[in-house]
Amino acid sequence: MHFLPDAIRSRTLTTQELRDAFLVTDLFQPDAVVLRHIDLDRVVLGGVVPCCDTLTLHAPESLGVEHFTERRELGVLNIGARGSVTVAGTRHDLDKRDVLYIGRGNEEITFESASTTDAARFYLVSYPAHADSPTTLVRAGDVTGDPIGSAEHANARRVARYIHLAGARSAQLVMGVTQLAPGSVWNTMPAHTHFRRTEVYLYFDVPDDGFVVHLMGEPTETRHLIVRNEQVVLSPPWSIHSGCGTSHYTFCWAMGGENQDYGDMQLADMRELK
């Protein structure tokens, strides 16, 4: 279990201490299931890269259960080549940016790639679940993305919501993908916090020689993280979450907590940021 520092302690952390506390790296390893259990609304993050083998999702010891979704729900986003996820004997094929929601109580979950030379890369986000919701596959092409921002402000982007109140239903998980347009580099401005839930950001499709400067911290005590491709930032309720890249990029956002209202946020006054 990974424990996060609070807002007061975070004001005094060094660069490396900030990275150790709020940045998750090395999730995606060949032919491995990598899981990180974090004390941020008890989220579990994972990466699954089935190159040559079929990989099975097992519950880590920290959950204290017989199978992973015994008391949990799970969102799976494919950020790689075509692959499949089999849930309780039913196979679901996922192309890049497709999302599979897996509800509580599914005992067997396995992962495969369609090709041994071009692997799928499955990103996992799981929160505790208090209710059962059906396993649902959401195709990227079926999601109507909301355009937001503008080229003038270098933040033109498309926000695609997959798991939410008007889409695939869940107990508490809300999940989607935001893609920035070429020439745009800023996301999530004006900055805001979420008092009633926490959020995790997976940045992907970031060039090997590029990065995103992720802004975090209290609005008047901002800090930053240099984030590379396929790294995850943890965002507690007291922290803003915004980023500026060396070029356009894509990120998956996922939230868990008190409610599923996408618009439940506290905007930070842009003139007060420090």
BELFEN-V592542 format. One record per pair of residues at least 4 apart in sequence whose C-alpha atoms are under 7 Angstrom apart, sorted by the first residue. I is the first residue (numbers start at 1). J is the second residue. D is the distance in Angstrom with one decimal. If there is no record, write none. Layout:
i->I j->J d->D
i->I j->J d->D
//
This chain:
i->1 j->37 d->5.0
i->1 j->38 d->5.4
i->1 j->39 d->6.8
i->1 j->62 d->6.9
i->2 j->37 d->6.2
i->2 j->38 d->4.6
i->2 j->39 d->6.0
i->3 j->38 d->6.2
i->3 j->39 d->5.2
i->4 j->21 d->5.8
i->4 j->39 d->6.8
i->5 j->9 d->5.9
i->5 j->10 d->6.1
i->6 j->10 d->6.1
i->7 j->11 d->6.7
i->7 j->238 d->6.8
i->9 j->13 d->7.0
i->11 j->221 d->6.9
i->13 j->17 d->5.5
i->13 j->18 d->5.8
i->14 j->18 d->6.1
i->15 j->19 d->6.3
i->16 j->20 d->6.1
i->17 j->21 d->6.1
i->18 j->22 d->5.9
i->19 j->23 d->5.0
i->19 j->225 d->6.8
i->22 j->233 d->5.7
i->22 j->234 d->5.0
i->23 j->232 d->5.7
i->23 j->233 d->4.8
i->23 j->234 d->6.3
i->24 j->231 d->5.9
i->24 j->232 d->4.9
i->24 j->233 d->6.3
i->25 j->231 d->5.0
i->25 j->232 d->6.6
i->27 j->34 d->5.6
i->27 j->46 d->6.2
i->27 j->47 d->4.8
i->28 j->47 d->4.8
i->28 j->48 d->6.2
i->28 j->49 d->6.2
i->29 j->49 d->6.1
i->30 j->49 d->5.3
i->30 j->50 d->6.6
i->30 j->51 d->6.1
i->31 j->49 d->5.3
i->31 j->50 d->4.6
i->31 j->51 d->5.3
i->31 j->52 d->6.7
i->31 j->53 d->6.4
i->32 j->48 d->5.9
i->32 j->49 d->6.0
i->32 j->50 d->6.8
i->33 j->47 d->6.0
i->33 j->48 d->4.7
i->34 j->46 d->5.4
i->34 j->47 d->5.3
i->34 j->48 d->6.5
i->35 j->44 d->6.7
i->35 j->45 d->5.7
i->35 j->46 d->4.3
i->35 j->47 d->6.7
i->36 j->44 d->5.6
i->36 j->45 d->5.2
i->36 j->46 d->6.2
i->37 j->42 d->6.9
i->37 j->43 d->6.2
i->37 j->44 d->4.4
i->37 j->45 d->6.6
i->38 j->42 d->5.5
i->38 j->43 d->5.5
i->38 j->44 d->6.1
i->39 j->43 d->6.7
i->40 j->198 d->6.7
i->40 j->236 d->6.9
i->41 j->198 d->6.8
i->41 j->256 d->6.7
i->41 j->257 d->6.4
i->42 j->127 d->6.4
i->43 j->126 d->5.6
i->43 j->127 d->4.9
i->44 j->125 d->5.9
i->44 j->126 d->5.0
i->44 j->127 d->6.6
i->45 j->124 d->5.4
i->45 j->125 d->4.8
i->45 j->126 d->6.5
i->46 j->123 d->5.8
i->46 j->124 d->4.6
i->46 j->125 d->6.6
i->47 j->122 d->5.7
i->47 j->123 d->4.8
i->47 j->124 d->6.0
i->48 j->121 d->5.9
i->48 j->122 d->5.0
i->48 j->123 d->6.6
i->49 j->119 d->6.5
i->49 j->120 d->6.0
i->49 j->121 d->4.9
i->49 j->122 d->6.4
i->50 j->54 d->6.1
i->50 j->55 d->6.1
i->50 j->111 d->6.5
i->50 j->112 d->5.4
i->50 j->113 d->5.7
i->50 j->119 d->6.3
i->50 j->120 d->6.7
i->51 j->113 d->6.4
i->51 j->116 d->5.3
i->51 j->119 d->5.3
i->52 j->116 d->5.4
i->54 j->110 d->6.6
i->54 j->111 d->5.7
i->54 j->112 d->5.0
i->55 j->110 d->5.5
i->55 j->111 d->5.1
i->55 j->112 d->6.7
i->56 j->109 d->5.9
i->56 j->110 d->4.3
i->56 j->111 d->6.4
i->57 j->109 d->5.6
i->57 j->110 d->6.1
i->58 j->67 d->6.2
i->58 j->68 d->5.8
i->59 j->63 d->6.6
i->59 j->65 d->6.7
i->59 j->66 d->6.8
i->59 j->67 d->5.2
i->59 j->68 d->4.2
i->65 j->70 d->6.6
i->67 j->107 d->5.7
i->68 j->72 d->6.9
i->69 j->73 d->5.8
i->69 j->104 d->5.1
i->69 j->105 d->5.3
i->69 j->106 d->5.9
i->69 j->107 d->6.7
i->70 j->104 d->6.0
i->70 j->105 d->4.8
i->71 j->104 d->6.0
i->71 j->105 d->6.9
i->71 j->128 d->6.0
i->71 j->129 d->5.8
i->72 j->104 d->5.2
i->72 j->126 d->6.6
i->72 j->127 d->5.7
i->72 j->128 d->4.3
i->72 j->129 d->4.7
i->73 j->102 d->5.9
i->73 j->103 d->4.8
i->73 j->104 d->5.0
i->73 j->126 d->5.6
i->73 j->127 d->5.8
i->73 j->128 d->6.3
i->73 j->129 d->5.6
i->74 j->101 d->5.9
i->74 j->102 d->5.0
i->74 j->103 d->6.5
i->74 j->124 d->6.8
i->74 j->125 d->5.8
i->74 j->126 d->4.4
i->74 j->127 d->6.9
i->75 j->99 d->6.9
i->75 j->100 d->5.9
i->75 j->101 d->4.7
i->75 j->102 d->6.3
i->75 j->124 d->5.8
i->75 j->125 d->5.2
i->75 j->126 d->6.2
i->76 j->99 d->5.4
i->76 j->100 d->5.1
i->76 j->101 d->6.4
i->76 j->122 d->6.2
i->76 j->123 d->5.6
i->76 j->124 d->4.8
i->76 j->125 d->6.7
i->77 j->97 d->6.1
i->77 j->98 d->6.0
i->77 j->99 d->4.5
i->77 j->100 d->6.6
i->77 j->122 d->5.6
i->77 j->123 d->5.1
i->77 j->124 d->6.7
i->78 j->94 d->6.6
i->78 j->95 d->6.6
i->78 j->96 d->5.2
i->78 j->97 d->5.3
i->78 j->98 d->5.9
i->78 j->99 d->6.6
i->78 j->120 d->6.5
i->78 j->121 d->5.5
i->78 j->122 d->4.5
i->78 j->123 d->6.2
i->79 j->96 d->5.1
i->79 j->97 d->5.6
i->79 j->121 d->5.3
i->79 j->122 d->6.3
i->80 j->96 d->5.5
i->80 j->119 d->6.5
i->80 j->120 d->4.4
i->80 j->121 d->4.5
i->81 j->95 d->6.4
i->81 j->96 d->6.0
i->81 j->118 d->6.0
i->81 j->119 d->5.5
i->81 j->120 d->4.4
i->81 j->121 d->7.0
i->82 j->94 d->5.8
i->82 j->95 d->4.5
i->82 j->96 d->6.4
i->82 j->113 d->6.3
i->82 j->114 d->5.7
i->82 j->120 d->5.5
i->83 j->93 d->5.8
i->83 j->94 d->5.4
i->83 j->95 d->6.6
i->83 j->112 d->5.6
i->83 j->113 d->4.0
i->83 j->114 d->4.9
i->83 j->120 d->5.2
i->84 j->91 d->6.6
i->84 j->92 d->5.4
i->84 j->93 d->4.2
i->84 j->94 d->5.5
i->84 j->111 d->5.8
i->84 j->112 d->5.2
i->84 j->113 d->6.3
i->85 j->91 d->5.8
i->85 j->92 d->5.2
i->85 j->93 d->6.5
i->85 j->109 d->6.9
i->85 j->110 d->5.7
i->85 j->111 d->4.7
i->85 j->112 d->6.5
i->86 j->90 d->5.3
i->86 j->91 d->4.1
i->86 j->92 d->5.9
i->86 j->109 d->5.6
i->86 j->110 d->5.2
i->86 j->111 d->6.5
i->87 j->91 d->6.4
i->87 j->106 d->6.7
i->87 j->108 d->6.0
i->87 j->109 d->4.7
i->87 j->110 d->6.8
i->88 j->106 d->6.0
i->88 j->107 d->6.5
i->88 j->108 d->5.3
i->88 j->109 d->6.6
i->94 j->98 d->5.5
i->97 j->140 d->5.6
i->98 j->138 d->6.0
i->98 j->139 d->4.7
i->98 j->140 d->4.9
i->99 j->137 d->6.0
i->99 j->138 d->5.2
i->99 j->139 d->6.5
i->100 j->136 d->5.8
i->100 j->137 d->4.4
i->100 j->138 d->6.1
i->101 j->135 d->5.3
i->101 j->136 d->5.1
i->101 j->137 d->6.3
i->102 j->134 d->7.0
i->102 j->135 d->4.4
i->102 j->136 d->6.7
i->103 j->132 d->5.9
i->103 j->133 d->5.0
i->103 j->134 d->5.6
i->103 j->135 d->5.3
i->104 j->129 d->6.5
i->104 j->132 d->5.4
i->104 j->133 d->6.9
i->113 j->119 d->5.3
i->113 j->120 d->5.2
i->115 j->119 d->6.2
i->127 j->173 d->6.6
i->127 j->256 d->6.7
i->129 j->171 d->5.4
i->129 j->172 d->6.8
i->130 j->171 d->6.2
i->131 j->171 d->5.6
i->133 j->169 d->6.4
i->133 j->170 d->5.6
i->133 j->171 d->6.9
i->136 j->168 d->6.3
i->138 j->162 d->6.5
i->139 j->143 d->6.8
i->143 j->160 d->6.2
i->143 j->161 d->7.0
i->143 j->162 d->6.9
i->144 j->160 d->6.4
i->145 j->158 d->5.5
i->145 j->159 d->5.1
i->145 j->160 d->4.2
i->145 j->161 d->7.0
i->146 j->158 d->5.5
i->146 j->159 d->5.1
i->146 j->160 d->6.4
i->147 j->157 d->5.9
i->147 j->158 d->4.6
i->147 j->159 d->6.4
i->148 j->156 d->5.9
i->148 j->157 d->5.5
i->148 j->158 d->6.2
i->149 j->155 d->5.1
i->149 j->156 d->4.4
i->149 j->157 d->6.2
i->150 j->154 d->6.3
i->150 j->155 d->5.5
i->150 j->156 d->4.2
i->151 j->155 d->6.1
i->151 j->156 d->5.3
i->151 j->184 d->6.3
i->154 j->183 d->6.6
i->154 j->184 d->4.1
i->154 j->185 d->5.7
i->154 j->186 d->6.0
i->155 j->184 d->4.9
i->155 j->185 d->5.9
i->155 j->186 d->4.7
i->155 j->187 d->5.9
i->156 j->180 d->6.1
i->156 j->181 d->5.7
i->156 j->184 d->5.8
i->157 j->178 d->6.7
i->157 j->179 d->5.5
i->157 j->180 d->4.2
i->157 j->181 d->5.5
i->158 j->178 d->5.5
i->158 j->179 d->5.3
i->158 j->180 d->6.4
i->159 j->177 d->6.1
i->159 j->178 d->4.4
i->159 j->179 d->6.7
i->160 j->176 d->5.5
i->160 j->177 d->5.2
i->160 j->178 d->6.0
i->161 j->175 d->6.4
i->161 j->176 d->4.3
i->161 j->177 d->6.6
i->162 j->167 d->6.1
i->162 j->168 d->6.4
i->162 j->175 d->5.8
i->162 j->176 d->5.1
i->163 j->167 d->5.6
i->163 j->168 d->4.6
i->163 j->169 d->6.1
i->163 j->170 d->7.0
i->163 j->173 d->7.0
i->163 j->174 d->5.1
i->163 j->175 d->5.0
i->163 j->176 d->6.7
i->164 j->168 d->5.9
i->164 j->169 d->5.9
i->164 j->174 d->5.1
i->164 j->175 d->6.8
i->164 j->260 d->6.8
i->165 j->169 d->5.9
i->165 j->260 d->6.8
i->172 j->256 d->5.5
i->172 j->257 d->6.5
i->172 j->259 d->6.8
i->172 j->260 d->6.3
i->173 j->254 d->7.0
i->173 j->255 d->5.8
i->173 j->256 d->5.1
i->174 j->254 d->5.5
i->174 j->255 d->5.1
i->174 j->256 d->6.5
i->174 j->260 d->6.4
i->175 j->253 d->5.8
i->175 j->254 d->4.3
i->175 j->255 d->6.4
i->176 j->252 d->5.7
i->176 j->253 d->5.6
i->176 j->254 d->6.5
i->177 j->251 d->5.8
i->177 j->252 d->4.4
i->177 j->253 d->6.1
i->178 j->250 d->5.8
i->178 j->251 d->5.5
i->178 j->252 d->6.4
i->179 j->249 d->6.4
i->179 j->250 d->4.4
i->179 j->251 d->6.6
i->180 j->184 d->6.0
i->180 j->185 d->6.8
i->180 j->248 d->5.4
i->180 j->249 d->5.7
i->180 j->250 d->6.1
i->181 j->248 d->6.3
i->182 j->248 d->5.5
i->183 j->247 d->7.0
i->183 j->248 d->6.4
i->184 j->248 d->5.6
i->185 j->244 d->5.2
i->185 j->245 d->5.0
i->185 j->246 d->6.9
i->185 j->247 d->5.8
i->185 j->248 d->5.1
i->186 j->243 d->5.8
i->186 j->244 d->4.5
i->186 j->245 d->6.8
i->187 j->242 d->5.8
i->187 j->243 d->5.5
i->187 j->244 d->6.6
i->188 j->242 d->5.1
i->189 j->242 d->6.8
i->190 j->267 d->6.8
i->190 j->268 d->6.8
i->190 j->270 d->6.6
i->191 j->240 d->6.0
i->191 j->241 d->6.7
i->191 j->242 d->6.3
i->191 j->267 d->6.2
i->191 j->268 d->5.6
i->192 j->240 d->5.3
i->192 j->265 d->6.3
i->192 j->266 d->5.3
i->192 j->267 d->4.3
i->192 j->268 d->5.1
i->193 j->237 d->6.1
i->193 j->238 d->6.1
i->193 j->239 d->5.8
i->193 j->240 d->5.0
i->193 j->265 d->5.8
i->193 j->266 d->5.2
i->193 j->267 d->6.7
i->194 j->198 d->6.6
i->194 j->237 d->5.0
i->194 j->264 d->6.9
i->194 j->265 d->4.9
i->194 j->266 d->6.2
i->195 j->237 d->4.7
i->195 j->238 d->6.5
i->196 j->237 d->6.7
i->196 j->257 d->6.1
i->196 j->258 d->5.3
i->197 j->237 d->6.0
i->197 j->255 d->6.6
i->197 j->256 d->5.5
i->197 j->257 d->4.0
i->197 j->258 d->5.8
i->198 j->235 d->6.0
i->198 j->236 d->5.1
i->198 j->237 d->5.3
i->198 j->255 d->5.6
i->198 j->256 d->5.7
i->198 j->257 d->6.2
i->199 j->234 d->6.5
i->199 j->235 d->5.1
i->199 j->236 d->6.7
i->199 j->253 d->6.8
i->199 j->254 d->5.6
i->199 j->255 d->4.4
i->199 j->256 d->6.8
i->200 j->232 d->6.7
i->200 j->233 d->5.7
i->200 j->234 d->4.8
i->200 j->235 d->5.8
i->200 j->253 d->5.8
i->200 j->254 d->5.4
i->200 j->255 d->6.5
i->201 j->232 d->5.3
i->201 j->233 d->5.1
i->201 j->234 d->6.7
i->201 j->251 d->6.5
i->201 j->252 d->5.7
i->201 j->253 d->4.8
i->201 j->254 d->6.8
i->202 j->230 d->6.2
i->202 j->231 d->5.8
i->202 j->232 d->4.3
i->202 j->233 d->6.6
i->202 j->251 d->5.3
i->202 j->252 d->5.0
i->202 j->253 d->6.6
i->203 j->229 d->5.9
i->203 j->230 d->5.4
i->203 j->231 d->5.9
i->203 j->232 d->6.4
i->203 j->250 d->6.0
i->203 j->251 d->4.3
i->203 j->252 d->6.6
i->204 j->229 d->5.0
i->204 j->230 d->4.8
i->204 j->249 d->6.6
i->204 j->250 d->5.4
i->204 j->251 d->5.7
i->205 j->229 d->6.5
i->205 j->249 d->5.6
i->205 j->250 d->5.8
i->206 j->210 d->6.3
i->206 j->211 d->6.4
i->206 j->228 d->6.8
i->206 j->229 d->4.9
i->206 j->249 d->5.3
i->207 j->229 d->7.0
i->210 j->246 d->5.7
i->211 j->226 d->6.5
i->211 j->227 d->5.5
i->211 j->228 d->4.9
i->211 j->245 d->5.8
i->211 j->246 d->5.9
i->212 j->226 d->5.9
i->212 j->227 d->5.1
i->212 j->228 d->6.6
i->212 j->243 d->6.1
i->212 j->244 d->5.5
i->212 j->245 d->4.0
i->212 j->246 d->6.4
i->213 j->224 d->6.4
i->213 j->225 d->5.8
i->213 j->226 d->4.9
i->213 j->227 d->6.3
i->213 j->243 d->5.4
i->213 j->244 d->5.2
i->213 j->245 d->6.0
i->214 j->224 d->5.4
i->214 j->225 d->5.1
i->214 j->226 d->6.3
i->214 j->227 d->6.7
i->214 j->241 d->6.9
i->214 j->242 d->5.7
i->214 j->243 d->4.2
i->214 j->244 d->6.6
i->215 j->222 d->6.6
i->215 j->223 d->5.9
i->215 j->224 d->4.5
i->215 j->225 d->6.6
i->215 j->240 d->7.0
i->215 j->241 d->5.7
i->215 j->242 d->5.1
i->215 j->243 d->5.7
i->216 j->222 d->5.6
i->216 j->223 d->5.3
i->216 j->224 d->5.7
i->216 j->239 d->5.6
i->216 j->240 d->5.0
i->216 j->241 d->5.2
i->216 j->242 d->6.9
i->217 j->221 d->5.8
i->217 j->222 d->4.5
i->217 j->223 d->5.5
i->217 j->239 d->4.4
i->217 j->240 d->5.8
i->218 j->222 d->5.6
i->218 j->238 d->6.0
i->218 j->239 d->5.0
i->218 j->240 d->6.3
i->219 j->240 d->6.5
i->219 j->268 d->6.5
i->219 j->273 d->5.2
i->219 j->274 d->6.6
i->220 j->272 d->6.7
i->220 j->273 d->5.2
i->220 j->274 d->4.7
i->221 j->274 d->6.0
i->222 j->274 d->6.0
i->227 j->231 d->6.3
i->235 j->239 d->6.0
i->235 j->241 d->6.6
i->269 j->273 d->6.8
//
